[in-house]
Amino acid sequence: MARVAKCEWNAALQARRTRGRNGGHALVRRGAVLVEFAIVFPVLLLMILASIEFGRAMMVCNVLTTAAREGARGGVLPTATNTEITAAVNSQLTANSVSTGDATIQILVNDVVENVSEAGTGDRIRVQVTVDYGDVTWLPSPRFLATAQLRGIAVMRRE
């Protein structure tokens, strides 16, 4: 007799598997999942793209700061010139895939635009590298940050 009950239970289980998990309403549930996905997917995609672009902006700021620091390191030497500083900055920008044509390099000695070769010992050499966000973004047309500028600054004392 135990055997018959076991067979009936297996038959009932098999019938439930063929109807679907929620008793024949599997197609209705799939439609609800599709609608939920259609609502959530654009928001999720926007958040992913925003985080990628924010990461790109942070990376470019770090590259600009590194380039300015390398220019300032070259500028503190007694034989340095503005041309050498510009070459060092452009070398760093090129190595990190930032177009040198889009970058603006400003060299200041004691907060005045001047040739570094005329600076004296102890003078502050400030190198500032600026790029428009629209020139380094991966988006075809940045809407909110189109006019933003990314900047890297380094200041060192002349040897």
N, C-alpha and C positions, 0 to 999 in steps of 0.2 A: 504494500500500500504506500509505503514511503516513496517508492519509485514513481508512482503515478503522480503524486503531488509535485515531485521534482520536475517531471516532464511538463506539467501544467505551468509551473513557474517559469521554465525556460521558454515556453510558448508565449507567455505574456510578455516576457522581456524582449523576445524577438519582435513581437508586434510593436512594442514601444520604439525600438530602434528604427523600424521602417517608417514610422510616422514622423520622426524627428524628435529632438530633445524636448521641445516645449509643446508636444502634442499636436503637431500639424500646423503650427504657426511659424515655421521656420522662414517662409518667404516674407511674411510681414516683418519679422525681426531684421531680416537682411535689408529691407527697404529703409527701416529706421536707422540702421547703422550707416547706410549710404548717405542719408540726409545729414546725419551728425558729422560724418566725415567731410561732406561738402561745406558745412558751416565752419568747422574747425581748421581745415587744411589751409585756407588762405591766411588766417591769422598766424598759424604755426610757421608757414613759409615766410611771412613778413618778419616774424621774430628771428628766424634763422638768418635771413639776409641782413637784418639790422645788426645782429651780433657779428656777422662776418665783416661788415663795413666798419663797425666800431673797432674791431680788432685790426683791420687794415689801417685805420687812422692812427691807432696807438703805435703800430709798427713803424709807420712813416714818421711819426714824431720822434720815436727812438732813433731812427736812421738820421734824421736832421740834427738831433743833439749829438750823435756820434760824429757826424761830419763836421759840425761846428767845433767840437772838442779837438778833432784831429787838426783842423785849421789853426786853432789857438795854440796847440802844442808846437806846430811849426812856426807860428808867429812869435813865440817868446824867445826864439834863438837870436843871437846878436846879428847874424847875417841874413835874417829873414826879410822877404819882400811881400808885397800884396799879391804879386803874381804867384808866388810859391804857396801862399795860403789858399788862394782860389783854386790852384791845381790840386792841393790836398783835399779840399772840400769836394771838388768835382769827382775826384777819384773815389771817394767814399760813396757819393751818390750813385755813380755808375755801377759800382760793385754791388749795390743794393737795389738796383733796377728802378731808380728814381731819375727821371729825365733832368739833365743839367740845364736844359733850356727853360724849364719851368721854374727853376729855383732862383731866388734872389739872394745874393751874398752881400752882407754889409760888414765892413771891417772898421772898427772904431778904436782909437787910441785915446785913453782917458775921456771917453764919451764924446769924442770929436772925430769926424771923418778925416783921416790923415793917413799918410803912407807909413807903414810899420817900420821901414828902414830908418826913419827919422826919430823913432821912439827911443827914450832913454831907459836906463836900468830902473826897474821898479814901476814903470808905467803899466797901466792896465790895458791889456789887449782883449778886445771883445769882438767875437765873431758871431754873427747872427745869420742863420739860413732860414728862409721863408719860402713856402710853397702853398699855392691855392689848393684847397681840398678838391675842387673840381678837376684839377689836373692829375690827381693821383687816385681818384676813386675808380672802382670797378663798375659802378652803376652807369648806365648810359646818360642819365640826367639826374644828378642829385637835387632833390627838391628842397630839403630843409637846410642843408649845409653848403649850398652852392657858393656862398660868399665867404665862407669860413677860411681862415688861413692857419696853416700848421707852421710852427716855429720851433727852431732849436737854437739855443744860445749857450755859449761857453765864454768864460772870462778867466784869464790867467795873467800873472805878472811877468813882465819882461825880465830876462836874466841879465 
